[in-house]
Amino acid sequence: MSAHTEFGEGGPGPGPGADSPAARLQTLFEGHRLTPTQRRIAHSMVRRAADVPFLSSVELAELAGVSQPSVTRFAVALGFDGYPALRRHLREVAPAEQPADSASYNEYQQAVEAEIENLRHLAEALADPRPVRRAGRLLAASRPLPVLGLRAAASQAYGFAYFAAKVHPDVRLLHEGGTMIHDRIDAAVRAGASALLCFALPRHPREVVDTLGYAREAGLSVVTVADSAFAPVAKVSDLLLPAAVGTGLAFDTACAPMLLGRVLLEAMCDDLPDAQARLEEFDTRAASRGLFVE
């Protein structure tokens, strides 16, 4: 399979999510066959959706790491006469300006405000719960369940796997790359795995894309939490759930992907009939062992 699905079963339609800058951009890109370079531009635009209407073609090119002519060709591919026409269109549909007092925020406050906005976009996307529920069914049914996350996404994968192991009978964390990762996927498939969950965050390692391609060839359904529907992993994912990262600090922040991971855990629990019993059993054992101080 080459298609992937995201929130809204193919993109944002009418509803709460359609009013966010990122959702409007994704709607603009739908139905267009974009080259890898153009997908990179689209990916960068979604990540900085609120700023894009005010960027020059040179600034957008620098943001995406492409040439200025590539930005012009991208605008033409979307049906505009050039980048100025695309920017005019984006300004027409731009959201209301930030409150005036936001200009007085320092860089740390601005980073927090940006993450709050990312969480707001995630809440809007979750107005359609079908993709998350579908993902929960896929993850619950996979025995074992491999969970992949490399480099920046390793902590997301670890956190999900830690909690998932309390309710799922066999969770296998894949958070270290190398030549053995394909072996571990093969072992999971032999043991009966039917799906793989991946957390993919920028900068996207080539090894993650290669590993997801291998997993699909091995017969696994790939569910991916990524920072954008236009992330490089989209082409090797069967179900992609986007959650934006913050880019205002030296290192990206990933509150929305982490929260989406917890939402997926909830959806998975809904499809594991013995999840509550497993949690109660864990609490009983933890109490008998004096595992926690409270």
ABEGO torsion letter per residue (X at the ends): XABBBBBGGGEBBBEAAAABAAAAAAAAABGBBBBAAAAAAAAAAAAAAAAAAABBAAAAAAAAGBBAAAAAAAAAAAGBAEAAAAAAAAAAABBBBBBAAAAABBAAAAAAAAAAAAAAAAAAAAABAAAAAAAAAAAAABOBBBBBBBEAAAAAAAAAAAAAAAABABBBBBABBEAAAAAAAAAAAAAGBABBBBBBBOBBBAAAAAAAAAAAAAGBBBBBBBABAABAAAAABABBBBBBBBAABABBBAAAAAAAAAAAAAAAAAABAAAAAAAAAAAAAAAAAGABAX
